[in-house]
Amino acid sequence: MLLHLSRKGVECERLQDMKGLNRRDPWAAFLMMVVMFSLAGVPPTAGFYAKLSVLSAAVQAGQIWLAVTAVLFSLIGAFYYLRIVKLMYFDEPVAAALEGPGTARVLLSVNALALLAIGIMPQPLMQWCFIAIKSL
């Protein structure tokens, strides 16, 4: 996303460059929000299901201390991920509108929408994972 938002003469590499992205490019802000929510483990994204699966496996293995530690570190990480969403949606923009190449926009859209689709319907992916594990 950062490469997509960069253009000749202007690099998007600091948090301040993300300020007001929703006003400059609403679709890019939405895609970035989906990715940040997935990293933070917010439902209905694939990141939520992944964290839920790992934490439930830790609890089932009797490693409660590990699950609690993972939840605490996830909360710390969520603070940083959601801070970027706050900058994109609630802060005033500091730069003009950005426009990256169309092919990158399509690939970023497919990626973010796949995170949502896998989060909503995780079973097909989990079945592929079980098949791959059984073949080992």
C-alpha positions in Angstrom: 0.0 0.0 0.0 2.8 2.4 0.8 4.4 1.8 -2.6 1.0 2.3 -4.2 0.5 5.6 -2.4 4.0 6.9 -3.3 4.5 8.9 -6.5 7.3 10.7 -8.2 8.7 13.2 -5.8 6.6 12.1 -2.8 7.3 9.0 -0.8 4.7 7.6 1.6 6.9 6.3 4.4 5.9 8.0 7.6 2.7 7.8 9.7 2.0 11.5 8.9 1.8 10.5 5.2 -1.3 8.4 6.0 -3.2 11.3 7.7 -6.6 11.9 6.1 -6.2 9.1 3.5 -10.0 8.6 3.6 -10.5 12.1 2.2 -7.8 11.7 -0.5 -8.5 8.1 -1.6 -11.4 6.4 0.2 -10.9 3.0 -1.5 -7.2 2.9 -0.5 -8.2 3.8 3.1 -10.8 1.0 3.2 -8.3 -1.5 1.9 -5.7 -0.4 4.4 -8.3 -0.5 7.2 -9.2 -4.1 6.3 -5.5 -5.1 6.4 -4.9 -3.3 9.7 -8.1 -4.9 11.2 -6.9 -8.4 10.1 -3.5 -7.8 11.7 -5.2 -6.7 14.9 -7.4 -9.7 14.8 -10.7 -7.9 14.5 -13.7 -10.0 13.2 -14.7 -10.7 10.4 -11.2 -10.9 8.9 -8.8 -13.8 8.4 -6.6 -12.5 11.1 -9.3 -13.0 13.7 -9.8 -16.6 12.7 -6.1 -17.2 12.7 -5.6 -15.8 16.2 -8.7 -17.6 17.4 -7.3 -20.9 16.0 -3.9 -20.5 17.6 -5.2 -19.4 20.9 -7.7 -22.2 21.1 -5.0 -24.7 20.3 -2.8 -23.3 23.1 -5.7 -23.6 25.5 -6.5 -27.1 24.4 -2.8 -28.1 24.9 -3.0 -26.8 28.5 -0.8 -23.8 27.8 -3.1 -21.2 29.4 -0.2 -18.9 30.3 0.9 -18.8 26.7 -2.6 -18.0 25.5 -2.9 -15.1 28.0 0.5 -13.8 27.0 -0.4 -13.9 23.4 -3.7 -12.0 24.1 -1.7 -9.3 25.9 0.8 -8.9 23.1 -2.1 -8.9 20.6 -3.7 -6.0 22.5 -0.4 -4.1 22.4 -0.1 -4.7 18.6 -3.8 -3.7 18.1 -3.0 -0.3 19.6 -0.5 0.3 16.9 -2.5 -1.1 14.0 -5.7 0.8 15.0 -3.7 4.0 15.4 -3.0 3.9 11.7 -6.8 3.6 11.0 -7.4 6.6 13.3 -4.9 8.6 11.3 -6.5 7.7 8.0 -10.0 8.4 9.0 -10.0 11.1 11.7 -7.0 13.3 11.0 -6.7 16.2 8.5 -4.9 15.3 5.3 -1.4 16.8 4.9 -0.9 16.1 1.2 -2.8 16.2 -2.0 -4.7 13.3 -3.5 -2.6 10.3 -4.4 -3.1 8.0 -7.4 -1.1 4.9 -8.0 -1.0 2.4 -10.9 -4.3 0.6 -11.6 -2.8 -2.9 -11.5 -1.5 -2.3 -8.0 -4.9 -1.1 -7.0 -6.5 -4.2 -8.3 -4.0 -6.5 -6.5 -4.5 -4.7 -3.2 -8.2 -4.9 -3.6 -8.1 -8.6 -4.2 -5.8 -9.1 -1.2 -8.1 -7.1 1.2 -11.3 -8.7 -0.1 -9.7 -12.1 0.3 -8.9 -11.3 4.0 -12.6 -10.5 4.5 -13.8 -13.6 2.5 -11.6 -16.0 4.4 -12.6 -14.4 7.7 -16.3 -14.9 6.9 -15.9 -18.4 5.4 -12.7 -19.9 6.9 -13.7 -23.6 6.5 -12.5 -24.1 2.8 -9.0 -22.8 3.7 -8.9 -24.9 6.9 -9.8 -28.0 5.0 -6.9 -27.4 2.6 -4.6 -27.0 5.6 -5.8 -30.2 7.1 -5.3 -32.1 3.8 -1.7 -30.6 3.6 -0.9 -31.6 7.1 -2.2 -35.2 6.6 0.0 -35.6 3.5 3.1 -34.9 5.5 
